[in-house]
Amino acid sequence: MTGESIGEAALALVGAPFRLHGRSAATGLDCVGLALVSVRGAGVRVPDPPPYRLRAGPAPMVPGWMARAGLVPGEGRCAGDLVLLRVSALQPHLVVDLGEGFVHAHAGLGRVVRVGVLPDWPEISRWRVPTER
């Protein structure tokens, strides 16, 4: 598995409908579903994430879930990174970094989109494929 393969899997999901707690490109994805399907699309067996709410505060489930996927914390931008952002005080958001642009499940537009830049949302954490894989 490479970071690029996660990015390619995410790109294949562009246009999928948005659905809260969605886990399928056919029926809809939210940001966690986008991350899950992208990592699985890159060939990684990862368990479903633990339950979460739309307004989850600091998203405590993310570090353990990323570790179970075999991803490690990272710094700087790399293609295929899963990036946890702070949209508001209580709303985290996961996106897939392509290195040049991002893929994310956009609730307002109702679908998964590719964008060149994101709004000025602070980064909470960044997870990637370990280099020794």
Secondary structure as GFF3:
##gff-version 3
##sequence-region A 1 133
A	DSSP	alpha_helix	3	11	.	.	.	ID=ss1
A	DSSP	beta_strand	23	24	.	.	.	ID=ss2
A	DSSP	beta_strand	28	29	.	.	.	ID=ss3
A	DSSP	alpha_helix	31	41	.	.	.	ID=ss4
A	DSSP	alpha_helix	62	68	.	.	.	ID=ss5
A	DSSP	beta_strand	72	73	.	.	.	ID=ss6
A	DSSP	beta_strand	82	88	.	.	.	ID=ss7
A	DSSP	beta_strand	91	97	.	.	.	ID=ss8
A	DSSP	beta_strand	102	106	.	.	.	ID=ss9
A	DSSP	beta_strand	111	115	.	.	.	ID=ss10
A	DSSP	beta_strand	123	128	.	.	.	ID=ss11
###
